[in-house]
Every structure is written in structure tokens, then in C-alpha cells.
Amino acid sequence: MQDAQTAERIRRAYEALRPEMDERMCRQWAAVEARRLGYGGMARVSRATGLSRTTIAAGLAELDLPPWQRM
């Protein structure tokens, strides 16, 4: 049940924020959500948003860069 609630929370947040985000911000937001969830987070965020795991992985890699290199 908690997994379904988490997926629904992520889906609602994504749908609310998506019109305001560009591609970079979208993948970085998804990466933050995946990192927060820990193990299996990328797959869970991918299922909830429809974003590919490759896209979320790219966001994770970007977040590991210093802020001035993220553009």
C-alpha cells in the first residue's frame, strides 16, 4: 500500500510541476525523488512519471557535478 501511495504522490507532483520545468529541471527533479527513495528509487520514479531510467540516471549524474557545471 505504501508503494502505491508513494507512486501516486510522485505522479501528482510530477503532473503539477511538469508544465513549469524544462527538460534539465525535470530530470534533476526526478533524480532528487529517486535518490530520496533509495534502493529501487529510479525504477519507482520511472514508473510513476513515465520518464526513462536513463533520463533519471542522467539527472543523478548532473546532481553529482558542482553547481557551476550542471548547465
C-alpha positions, 0 to 999 in steps of 0.5 A: 500500500505504501508503494502505491501511495508513494507512486501516486504522490510522485505522479501528482507532483510530477503532473503539477510541476511538469508544465513549469520545468524544462527538460534539465529541471525535470530530470534533476527533479526526478533524480532528487525523488529517486535518490530520496527513495533509495534502493529501487528509487529510479525504477519507482520514479520511472514508473510513476512519471513515465520518464526513462531510467536513463533520463533519471540516471542522467539527472543523478549524474548532473546532481553529482557535478558542482553547481557551476557545471550542471548547465 
